[in-house]
């Protein structure tokens, strides 16, 4: 009887020891998590890769998967998903961000969980409508062929100089670049988002050559088919970095800024990690790195120094930031289909 009791106790203690030895493995398995973030393609994804690596090092067992994708594809998958979304967070420019807020497939922001949001410039934060965080902005300015143009433009009006007629490229109005430029033209000559007529008139006066994309406009500049064109600062900077004769101007009274947000997707499995991700995007270290070459993203956090190499493409002083123009997308978005139809009628080749 004594032997049997001792044996039973031994087996019980052995089982307990085995369970305790197995427990760390169980905990490790529980800690294995995959955060799926929609990101950019190519080189522009590198700042996200930098932040992902830092978070993975901080959280053993965490894997952050960056998925380059078009927002339309992502939204379709989110809407088709039953239960949890296949993604945890996504970036959006201003027009699709407005749609995401209205259709409620992104979550409202909890500022207490993302403390760095307190450092964001109020003018940028206001546009987030309480959802996500404004991470960066890109500019619509003027790119020109520096081999051909000896007197660079300084103002939007300079596109309409007599010597430039027929030598200016413009983007299609189906893109944010094209819509933004149409608004810039309208505002420059007395119109607004609600009164685009002056913009349409002035676009026709240019006798422009139409480019389907920023890439095509830059190719037209390189091939000397045009002298100048409205373009994104990031694209102009990338072309100049490759040695092409492309220069960029932030035209007075101010270039058009279009903000990019990062938002938690509704029903994300890991809201705490997404908040940490968004907080990291607003850290001074991330903001300064993303503002530099070869990315040239405009910083949204106050006090972040724009690197010297980026100052030709990105506002570097409070005065330059204050001069930035914006688009009231709440007015433009409902007109988008009609605008594209009118553009194609006027500039069909």
Protein Blocks (a to p, Z undefined) as FASTA:
>chain_A
ZZmmmmmmmmmmmmmmmmmmmmmmmmmmmmpccddddddehjllmmmmmmmmmmmmmmgh
iacddddddfklmmmmmmmpghjafbfbdcddfklmmmmmmnopaccddfklmmmlmmpc
fklmmmnnopajdfbdcdddddddfklmmbdcfbfklmmgmklgopaccddfkbmklmmm
mmmmmmmnopafklmklmmmmmmmnopaddfbfklmmmmmmnopafbdcddfklmmmmmm
nopacddddddfbdcdddddddddehiablmlmmmmmmmmmpmklmmmmmmccklpacfb
ghiacdfklmmmgcfbfklmmmpccddfklmmmmmmmmmmmmmmmmoZZ
